């Protein structure tokens, strides 16, 4: 299975980049992983709702251009379904058994995802009702993908 992670914004902190490298290396045993990092838009202090929507739409246009037509798209969104780790593993396994060979996860910028990206998504996934920095979400997503493949293969994982 090919997994693509489309993310908005660069990771500046070395502890996040080190974690992304580590989980990318671990995942290479289970899938072909691609991380596409897109530039984020600067949000001015005190931005209006219209300005924020325009920023999300510009980021969304870049995201949509990066999504392959044949990909099954899972958008990370606070209003998405919130499975446990076993449930996420089962979802990925069902997709693979059903013939889906390419899954794309999308992590928006600091303002979230545009409505156009959410419409393109085949489903929405939430890791919590809490808000996390998008750089940290990249690490959390990769860790959960790694855990999912370990569960699928019947390999031990920390519960």
CORLINMO-V295264 format. One record per pair of residues at least 12 apart in sequence whose C-alpha atoms are under 7 Angstrom apart, sorted by sequence separation. I is the first residue (numbers start at 1). J is the second residue. D is the distance in Angstrom with one decimal. If there is no record, write none. Layout:
# CORLINMO-V295264
I;J;D  I;J;D
This chain:
# CORLINMO-V295264
41;55;6.2  41;59;6.9  40;59;6.5  110;134;6.4  109;134;6.2  108;134;7.0  10;37;6.7  107;134;6.8  3;31;6.8  9;37;6.5  2;31;5.7  3;32;6.1  4;33;5.8  5;34;6.3  6;35;6.0  7;36;6.2  8;37;5.9  9;38;5.9  1;31;5.3  2;32;4.7  3;33;4.9  4;34;4.7  5;35;4.7  6;36;4.7  7;37;5.0  8;38;4.8  9;39;5.1  72;102;6.3  73;103;6.0  74;104;6.1  75;105;5.7  76;106;6.0  1;32;6.4  2;33;6.0  3;34;6.3  4;35;5.7  5;36;6.1  6;37;6.1  7;38;6.0  8;39;5.8  9;40;4.7  71;102;5.1  72;103;4.8  73;104;4.8  74;105;4.8  75;106;4.7  76;107;5.6  8;40;5.4  71;103;5.5  72;104;6.0  73;105;5.9  74;106;6.3  75;107;6.6  71;104;6.0  75;118;6.6  81;124;6.2  82;125;6.1  80;124;4.3  81;125;5.0  82;126;4.9  80;125;4.4  81;126;5.5  82;127;5.8  75;121;5.8  80;126;4.7  82;128;6.8  74;121;5.6  77;124;5.9  79;126;6.5  73;121;4.8  74;122;6.0  75;123;6.4  76;124;5.8  77;125;5.8  78;126;5.0  73;122;5.2  74;123;5.1  75;124;4.8  76;125;4.8  77;126;5.4  72;122;6.2  73;123;6.7  74;124;5.5  75;125;6.0  76;126;5.7  78;128;6.7  74;125;6.5  78;129;5.6  60;113;6.6  64;117;6.6  60;114;5.4  56;111;6.7  60;116;6.8  56;113;6.1  57;114;5.3  60;117;5.9  56;114;5.0  85;144;6.8  89;148;4.2  93;152;6.9  88;148;6.4  89;149;6.5  86;148;6.8  89;151;6.5  85;148;6.4  89;152;6.2  86;151;6.9  40;109;6.3  1;96;7.0  2;101;6.1  3;102;5.9  4;103;6.3  5;104;5.7  6;105;6.2  7;106;6.0  8;107;6.5  1;101;4.9  2;102;4.7  3;103;5.0  4;104;4.6  5;105;4.8  6;106;4.8  7;107;4.8  8;108;5.3  9;109;6.2  1;102;6.0  2;103;6.3  3;104;5.8  4;105;6.2  5;106;5.9  6;107;6.2  7;108;6.1  8;109;4.9  20;139;5.6  23;142;6.0  27;146;5.6  30;149;6.6  16;136;6.8  19;139;6.3  23;143;6.2  26;146;7.0  16;139;6.8  23;146;6.9  11;135;5.7
